[in-house]
């Protein structure tokens, strides 16, 4: 005797979830379903019994991470938080924490980033959600991703690799790199280090000015 197949409406009533949630679970492979010739979903009765018996669909724990490079970009920080919160809600994720940093993506001692590492290492999170890859780090994203995977954590980048209009932030990062290298070469308080950094800043200003005139 073949197993009884239930319609989504019946399953939603039995499980107490919306059709949107059930459909997402099916697409994510968390609930087994079959499709009719007409493309309609049907759920085996045994699958419903499995969930009702206590083997419930595992909740996905998410940590939202946001970052801007300077305090005058805090409006952007708030927009990131609002968008990613809604994104997690739409995906059915449980938001464990919302972490934010106001710092360069080159800095590795960011308070929010370090707290994120603790969540990952203690296995308190399943997915880290960011708007762009460079919100987490400017360089070495693949290493960070590999580290997270070792703890069963994936990174979801909603929009892609980096902001297309992040010119000013890139300039600030370049200046920080030059400052760091100059400090190592000449000492952080040396006059030669200061001259090199100021010279680089002047060069950037001249390039910006030249670009503005040519356009």
Rosetta blueprint (number, residue, H / E / L):
1 X L
2 X L
3 X L
4 X L
5 X E
6 X E
7 X E
8 X H
9 X H
10 X H
11 X H
12 X H
13 X H
14 X H
15 X H
16 X L
17 X L
18 X L
19 X H
20 X H
21 X H
22 X H
23 X H
24 X H
25 X H
26 X H
27 X H
28 X L
29 X L
30 X L
31 X L
32 X L
33 X L
34 X E
35 X E
36 X L
37 X L
38 X L
39 X L
40 X L
41 X E
42 X E
43 X E
44 X E
45 X H
46 X H
47 X H
48 X H
49 X H
50 X H
51 X H
52 X H
53 X L
54 X L
55 X L
56 X L
57 X L
58 X L
59 X L
60 X L
61 X E
62 X E
63 X E
64 X E
65 X E
66 X E
67 X E
68 X E
69 X L
70 X L
71 X H
72 X H
73 X H
74 X H
75 X H
76 X H
77 X H
78 X H
79 X H
80 X H
81 X H
82 X H
83 X H
84 X H
85 X H
86 X H
87 X H
88 X H
89 X H
90 X H
91 X H
92 X L
93 X L
94 X E
95 X E
96 X E
97 X E
98 X E
99 X E
100 X E
101 X E
102 X E
103 X L
104 X L
105 X L
106 X L
107 X L
108 X L
109 X L
110 X L
111 X H
112 X H
113 X H
114 X H
115 X H
116 X H
117 X H
118 X H
119 X H
120 X H
121 X H
122 X L
123 X L
124 X L
125 X L
126 X L
127 X E
128 X E
129 X E
130 X E
131 X E
132 X E
133 X H
134 X H
135 X H
136 X L
137 X L
138 X L
139 X L
140 X L
141 X H
142 X H
143 X H
144 X H
145 X H
146 X H
147 X H
148 X H
149 X H
150 X L
151 X L
152 X L
153 X L
154 X E
155 X E
156 X E
157 X E
158 X E
159 X E
160 X E
161 X L
162 X L
163 X L
164 X L
165 X L
166 X L
167 X H
168 X H
169 X H
170 X H
171 X H
172 X H
173 X H
174 X H
175 X H
176 X H
177 X H
178 X H
179 X H
180 X H
181 X H
182 X H
183 X H
184 X H
185 X H
186 X H
187 X L
188 X L
189 X L
190 X L
191 X H
192 X H
193 X H
194 X H
195 X H
196 X H
197 X H
198 X H
199 X H
200 X H
201 X H
202 X H
203 X H
204 X H
205 X H
206 X H
207 X H
208 X H
209 X H
210 X H
211 X H
212 X H
213 X H
214 X H
215 X L
